[in-house]
Amino acid sequence: MNLSLSLSLSLSLSLSLSHLSISLSLYPYLSIHLSISIYLSISIYIYISLYLSISLYLTYVCVCVCVCVCVCVCVCV
């Protein structure tokens, strides 16, 4: 019984050490994947905010031009 307990403990320890080594060997890849994900999410946020700001600016310019044209037409007529 003592031998089987010892074998099971050594097997358990061996499995947990192999799991730990696999986790540590995957750590750089997971870290790279995480940094790529963060970079992509920040890039998407920047592109969306840039698109929204440009569209708002163009809307503002169009409204201003329309108002100016309407005022000029009303004054001239």
N, C-alpha and C positions, 0 to 999 in steps of 0.2 A: 504494500500500500504506500509506503513511504517513497518507493521508487516511482510509482505512477504519479504521485503528487509532484515529485521533483521533475518528472518528465513533462507533465502538463504545465508546470510553472515555467520551465525553460522554453517550452513551445510558445506559451503565451508571451513571454518576454521577447522571444525572437520575432514573433509576429508584430508586436507593438514597435520594436526597433525597426523592423523593415518598413512598417507603415510610416514611422517618423522619418526614415531616410527618404522614402518616396515623397513625402510631403515637403521635406526640405529640398529635394532635387527639383520639385515642381515650383518651388517658391519664386525663382526668377521669372519663369514663364507666366505665372499668375500675376506677378508684380508688373511685368510688361503689359499683360492684357489689361490690367486695371488702369495703368497709366494711359494706354491707348483709348480706353473707354472714357476716361476723364477728359482727355484731349478732344475726342470726338464730341462729347456732350458740350464742352465749352465752345468748340468751333460752331456747332449747330446753333447754340444760343447767340453767338456773335452774329452769325449770318441772318438769323431771324430778326434780331434787333436792328441790324443794319437795313434789312429789307423794309421793316416797319417804319423806321425813321425816314428812309428815302421816299416811301409811299406817302407818308404824312407830309413831308416837305413838298412833294409834287402836288398833293391835294391842296395844300396851302397856296402854292404858287398859282394853280389853276383857278382857285376861288378869287384870289387877288386880281388876276388878269381879267376874269369875267366881270368882277365888280368895276374895275377901271373902265372896261369897254362899255359897260352899261351906263356908267356915269357920263362918259364922254358922248355917247350916243344921245342920252337924255339932254345934256347941256347943249349940244350942237343942234339938235332938232328943236 
